């Protein structure tokens, strides 16, 4: 790591783009790495907050997007609409 003597900013001289940030890796319940556009299956009945609806086990979700935060999958589920899911409750198809 190099340090700027004026502002004390630290950086790695081997880092090509200079951002120093690593991409977050999101894994499903089985440990498979998920990417944007993947299809996943829900492995547990999930209650939808604020309604009496339940996303049933085995529901297939297509074209997921990975986001930052506690719920790291953003998707659309038929019959429910836009929704955010935790990666620990899905498996990759």
Secondary structure, DSSP 8 states (H G I E B T S, - for coil): -EE-TTT--EE-TT-SSS--------B-TTS-B--TT--EEE-S-EE-TTSS-EE-TT-EE-S-EE-SSSS-EEEEETTTEEEEE-GGGEEE-
